[in-house]
Structures are given as C-alpha cells and as structure tokens.
Amino acid sequence: QLQLQASGPGLVKPSETLSLTCTVSNGSITSNNYCWGWIRQAPGKDLEWIGSICFRGSTYHNPSFKSRLTMSVDTSKKEVSLKMRSVTAADTAVYYCAGRQELLEYYFDSWGQGTLVTVSS
Amino acid sequence: DIVMTQSPESLAVSLGERATINCKSSQSIFYDFNGKNSLAWYQQKPGQPPKLLISWASTRESGVPARFSGSGSGTDFTLTISNLQAEDVAVYYCHQYYSTPDTFGHGTKLEIK
C-alpha cells in the first residue's frame, strides 16, 4: 500500500515562500503514468487542487495560483516538492499530497497525512 | 471552473438505516470517450486524509464495504450508505475530475442519530 506523508514548516511569514515535501514510501515514485498532486483545505473552505506533477517532469497547476508555484520530483529521495511564493494569510490551510494514475482528469487513489501551514507574522 | 454543490451540509441517520448524499455539478461531467462520469467520492474521518470510496460515479474501490454505492449521471450524483455503521461517521466529499482544475464539493458531515 503506497504511503504518502506531507511535511512543512508549520508557520510561514506573509510574502515568504512556502516549501512543502511529500515523502513516498511502500511503492515506486517512478511508476509509469502515476502522478502526484497537491490539494489543500483552508478552514471552512472546500478542498482545492493546487497542481500535479509526474516523475518525468510534466506539471500542471491550478491557474488560480498565478504561477506562484514550483513543483519537482526527487526520485533519489522519493520526494515530491511544492514551493509557493508570496504567501498570504489566505494560504493558511492543511496541505495534502495525493497520487493518481494520470497528470490530469483522474481521481486521487492515495492520500498522505496532511500538514498544517499557518501564514502569520 | 465546474462548481460542485453537495447536499445536505449535515445529516444524522440512525444505525442500520440508509444515508443519502447528493452532489450536483454545474455542467455535465459525462466523458464521451469512455462512457463514464468523472466523479469520485471520498470519506474523511477526523485527523485523517480523505479516502477514496468510489470512482467513475459508481465503481467501488477495492476493500470498500458493499454498503457504499454511487449512482447518477450527467450533473446529478448520489452516494448511498446502506445499513449505517458507527464507523461511517465522517465527512464525505464529491470530486469532479472531468476538467481542469479539479473541483470538490463542500462536504457532507454524517453523524449518528
């Protein structure tokens, strides 16, 4: 059973860059067609898809994030990373990493434990 | 973006009874290519990530009890939980993956009456 675990700094100051890591275990990070996504859940808000990346490097992000994002895969560390620039209080949320069999237009069949990020000075 | 509207927001059902959760999409999410609806249902218990229950509107994930079933097509979908068990207390979300960006419903909180 694939296991995912998101981790992050917990607290980030406004205007700074948020860096999150998703560690993949009990499975391969380089499986063909298996891709990794980031989803967040702000207090009282819907789940929000942030973006997805496949290990070969193809990425796609939610346009609502206006290119604040950088996603990458480190196959040697079995890690997926997300960097979000210029954060504001609106970026306070629990961030999840999840896996699916396509970059886009597919359901998420594995989810990691989320990590809470608070944006505050 | 496709808007997913779930109802009700919360639901209290007696043990052994049936729970019905609805999800409506702002446009059809029927995928002509494979003849399926691009809708998934997830269960989220407190302190846990969402867990996939159903994909393609009605395909139950391996290991998910048969009391969970999904139905619907086009824009209107239903998750039915028959013979409600105590462990089914959770928040349930629908998710459309027909078009990018993916969008989710606001969630339905299911409790025991």
Boltz contact constraints between the chains, C-beta under 6 A:
constraints:
  - contact:
      token1: [A, 46]
      token2: [B, 104]
      max_distance: 6.0
  - contact:
      token1: [A, 46]
      token2: [B, 106]
      max_distance: 6.0
  - contact:
      token1: [A, 47]
      token2: [B, 104]
      max_distance: 6.0
  - contact:
      token1: [A, 49]
      token2: [B, 101]
      max_distance: 6.0
  - contact:
      token1: [A, 49]
      token2: [B, 102]
      max_distance: 6.0
  - contact:
      token1: [A, 62]
      token2: [B, 101]
      max_distance: 6.0
  - contact:
      token1: [A, 96]
      token2: [B, 49]
      max_distance: 6.0
  - contact:
      token1: [A, 104]
      token2: [B, 100]
      max_distance: 6.0
  - contact:
      token1: [A, 105]
      token2: [B, 97]
      max_distance: 6.0
  - contact:
      token1: [A, 106]
      token2: [B, 97]
      max_distance: 6.0
  - contact:
      token1: [A, 107]
      token2: [B, 40]
      max_distance: 6.0
  - contact:
      token1: [A, 107]
      token2: [B, 55]
      max_distance: 6.0
  - contact:
      token1: [A, 107]
      token2: [B, 97]
      max_distance: 6.0
  - contact:
      token1: [A, 109]
      token2: [B, 52]
      max_distance: 6.0
  - contact:
      token1: [A, 111]
      token2: [B, 49]
      max_distance: 6.0
  - contact:
      token1: [A, 111]
      token2: [B, 50]
      max_distance: 6.0
  - contact:
      token1: [A, 113]
      token2: [B, 49]
      max_distance: 6.0
  - contact:
      token1: [A, 114]
      token2: [B, 49]
      max_distance: 6.0
